Amino acid sequence: MDDPRANKNALATFSVLFSEFIGTALLLIAINWSAVSGEIGGVSFQPFAIVMAVFALIMQLGPISGGQFNPAVTLGLYIKTA
């Protein structure tokens, strides 16, 4: 007989890892796009774009993954608690 908690834990683990993957990918896209966009009037908006991307990702994916978008930290915590 299957333990119903096992499926919930596996689903929770998958949702955390998936949100980490999506968050990291979107953060890297924001960094790359802001780096190649250049300057406007001699002012670089790269730091502002990165901060706004991190803010949006934390607001959207923070409740799921804790707001840490470093897969090494997530996997390390998962291995430690498993």
C-alpha positions, 0 to 999 in steps of 0.5 A: 500500500502506498503512503499518501504522504510520499506522493505529496513530498515527491510533488513538493520536492519536484515543485521546488526544484522546478521553480528553482530551475525556472527562476534561475533560467529567467534570472540568467536571461534577464542578466544576459539581455540587460548586458547586451542592451547597451546604454541609454544616454550614457546610463546603464540600466543593467543593475536596475533590470537585474534587481527588478527581475530578482524582485519579480521572481521572489514575489512569484516563486518565493512562496514555493522555493523560498526565494533562493535561485541557486540550484546548488543551495537547493540541492545541498539543503535537499541532500542534507535533509534527505 
